[in-house]
């Protein structure tokens, strides 16, 4: 075995050891690395009221209610991960992207009544990008129910809506 | 003190080391890279300008993000090069550490600042994108944090490379740092799959079809190719300059050592 070859094996073995150590560390700290917990996580973990945490999921369709409380806006909505859902209340200005069916991450604490009182709400968007015309065409054709995640990318990522001219209205906000 | 003696000519047997040795010859590298550099630079500029104009002006808006999505055409290619550059840095460091090719040491040293700049571009544009869409400039989620760590690794590598009076002595500690940092690359890539993050998962390289409409994907890929060539051109240019610097240093050291100039080992 030449010295070069020996050096190569030493470096590779060090890499293997380092990788294993990193993987074990990250696995051990998984709970603090996740940026938010899903409503199912929360139900499972029995988080005490008052502890500051982040929860995330999709804003349940039809669950948003807004009220003005003095000069501040009060919003209540449900955050769902499909399996469980959680009622969230928030006073303040929401991000532009906030809407039903949209991903959100809320920071705050559980109230004694079991709802989540958020101090910050961030919008989370999915990894799909498409022109508004394509989104409209999908919705018109019934392939995409409003408030639901978009259909599989294969169905639309090369779709060219024929009547591009008839569809120039602004994107819905 | 002159630099360490040039590696002795590799003997016999066509091994990986010998194949590397062919391209580790600085003279050959200067010839090849000199011929390649103008083409890389021209292609990189042309593709980047085309892709950016296409993406920033002509590509359609996004259904949910509107015009803000156009930040993607800078952010994503910069992120690709931030990580691709680190792969290059790690490979050069590995070769430098194992086969002790001075050219690999120089390449590693010269790639790092370019990678750091692309990482900074990625972080800054990401922050500018995060504010209008997510509602925050910055959060400590796994993706954002691991990319910030990548930036610090680049900066640390630059600092370590320049921490020695004799730059050649910096090569080994810097290479070790670069290789240790390489463990961060899979963490960045898979952070969005392994943990809940504010950052969305991958669109282009996911299983199945890309989650990007072709009208938005095409300018993104063109810009990505352009950034790749620009990165390669900058790295080559810097490496060539690094070789020349080292030759100049060796010449000056030789001249200082013995004024009655004998043609000593000035090889890089």
HADDOCK unambig.tbl for C-alpha pairs under 7 A between the chains (distance, minus, plus):
assign (segid A and resid 4 and name CA) (segid B and resid 98 and name CA) 5.69 0.50 0.50
assign (segid A and resid 4 and name CA) (segid B and resid 99 and name CA) 5.87 0.50 0.50
assign (segid A and resid 7 and name CA) (segid B and resid 98 and name CA) 5.40 0.50 0.50
assign (segid A and resid 8 and name CA) (segid B and resid 98 and name CA) 5.33 0.50 0.50
assign (segid A and resid 19 and name CA) (segid B and resid 183 and name CA) 6.15 0.50 0.50
assign (segid A and resid 33 and name CA) (segid B and resid 142 and name CA) 6.34 0.50 0.50
assign (segid A and resid 33 and name CA) (segid B and resid 195 and name CA) 6.98 0.50 0.50
assign (segid A and resid 34 and name CA) (segid B and resid 195 and name CA) 5.08 0.50 0.50
assign (segid A and resid 34 and name CA) (segid B and resid 196 and name CA) 4.94 0.50 0.50
assign (segid A and resid 34 and name CA) (segid B and resid 197 and name CA) 6.50 0.50 0.50
assign (segid A and resid 35 and name CA) (segid B and resid 141 and name CA) 5.22 0.50 0.50
assign (segid A and resid 35 and name CA) (segid B and resid 196 and name CA) 5.47 0.50 0.50
assign (segid A and resid 35 and name CA) (segid B and resid 197 and name CA) 5.18 0.50 0.50
assign (segid A and resid 35 and name CA) (segid B and resid 198 and name CA) 6.88 0.50 0.50
assign (segid A and resid 36 and name CA) (segid B and resid 196 and name CA) 6.02 0.50 0.50
assign (segid A and resid 95 and name CA) (segid B and resid 133 and name CA) 6.99 0.50 0.50
assign (segid A and resid 95 and name CA) (segid B and resid 134 and name CA) 6.63 0.50 0.50
assign (segid A and resid 95 and name CA) (segid B and resid 135 and name CA) 5.31 0.50 0.50
assign (segid A and resid 96 and name CA) (segid B and resid 133 and name CA) 6.89 0.50 0.50
assign (segid A and resid 97 and name CA) (segid B and resid 133 and name CA) 6.15 0.50 0.50
assign (segid A and resid 122 and name CA) (segid B and resid 134 and name CA) 5.21 0.50 0.50
assign (segid A and resid 122 and name CA) (segid B and resid 135 and name CA) 5.46 0.50 0.50
assign (segid A and resid 123 and name CA) (segid B and resid 133 and name CA) 6.71 0.50 0.50
assign (segid A and resid 123 and name CA) (segid B and resid 134 and name CA) 4.47 0.50 0.50
assign (segid A and resid 123 and name CA) (segid B and resid 135 and name CA) 6.57 0.50 0.50
assign (segid A and resid 124 and name CA) (segid B and resid 134 and name CA) 5.86 0.50 0.50
assign (segid A and resid 124 and name CA) (segid B and resid 198 and name CA) 6.04 0.50 0.50
assign (segid A and resid 125 and name CA) (segid B and resid 200 and name CA) 6.48 0.50 0.50
assign (segid A and resid 126 and name CA) (segid B and resid 200 and name CA) 5.56 0.50 0.50
assign (segid A and resid 127 and name CA) (segid B and resid 200 and name CA) 5.58 0.50 0.50
assign (segid A and resid 127 and name CA) (segid B and resid 201 and name CA) 5.93 0.50 0.50
assign (segid A and resid 127 and name CA) (segid B and resid 202 and name CA) 6.47 0.50 0.50
assign (segid A and resid 127 and name CA) (segid B and resid 203 and name CA) 5.23 0.50 0.50
assign (segid A and resid 127 and name CA) (segid B and resid 211 and name CA) 6.26 0.50 0.50
assign (segid A and resid 128 and name CA) (segid B and resid 203 and name CA) 6.67 0.50 0.50
assign (segid A and resid 128 and name CA) (segid B and resid 211 and name CA) 4.63 0.50 0.50
assign (segid A and resid 128 and name CA) (segid B and resid 212 and name CA) 5.55 0.50 0.50
assign (segid A and resid 129 and name CA) (segid B and resid 62 and name CA) 5.84 0.50 0.50
assign (segid A and resid 129 and name CA) (segid B and resid 211 and name CA) 6.36 0.50 0.50
assign (segid A and resid 129 and name CA) (segid B and resid 212 and name CA) 4.63 0.50 0.50
assign (segid A and resid 129 and name CA) (segid B and resid 213 and name CA) 6.05 0.50 0.50
assign (segid A and resid 130 and name CA) (segid B and resid 62 and name CA) 5.20 0.50 0.50
assign (segid A and resid 130 and name CA) (segid B and resid 63 and name CA) 5.80 0.50 0.50
assign (segid A and resid 130 and name CA) (segid B and resid 212 and name CA) 6.08 0.50 0.50
assign (segid A and resid 130 and name CA) (segid B and resid 213 and name CA) 4.89 0.50 0.50
assign (segid A and resid 131 and name CA) (segid B and resid 60 and name CA) 5.50 0.50 0.50
assign (segid A and resid 131 and name CA) (segid B and resid 61 and name CA) 5.44 0.50 0.50
assign (segid A and resid 131 and name CA) (segid B and resid 62 and name CA) 4.67 0.50 0.50
assign (segid A and resid 131 and name CA) (segid B and resid 63 and name CA) 5.18 0.50 0.50
assign (segid A and resid 132 and name CA) (segid B and resid 61 and name CA) 6.91 0.50 0.50
assign (segid A and resid 132 and name CA) (segid B and resid 62 and name CA) 5.94 0.50 0.50
assign (segid A and resid 132 and name CA) (segid B and resid 63 and name CA) 3.96 0.50 0.50
assign (segid A and resid 135 and name CA) (segid B and resid 63 and name CA) 6.35 0.50 0.50
assign (segid A and resid 153 and name CA) (segid B and resid 209 and name CA) 5.73 0.50 0.50
assign (segid A and resid 153 and name CA) (segid B and resid 210 and name CA) 6.49 0.50 0.50
assign (segid A and resid 153 and name CA) (segid B and resid 211 and name CA) 5.16 0.50 0.50
assign (segid A and resid 154 and name CA) (segid B and resid 209 and name CA) 5.34 0.50 0.50
assign (segid A and resid 157 and name CA) (segid B and resid 211 and name CA) 6.86 0.50 0.50
assign (segid A and resid 157 and name CA) (segid B and resid 212 and name CA) 6.07 0.50 0.50
assign (segid A and resid 157 and name CA) (segid B and resid 213 and name CA) 4.06 0.50 0.50
assign (segid A and resid 157 and name CA) (segid B and resid 214 and name CA) 5.69 0.50 0.50
assign (segid A and resid 158 and name CA) (segid B and resid 213 and name CA) 6.03 0.50 0.50
assign (segid A and resid 158 and name CA) (segid B and resid 214 and name CA) 5.43 0.50 0.50
assign (segid A and resid 171 and name CA) (segid B and resid 63 and name CA) 6.33 0.50 0.50
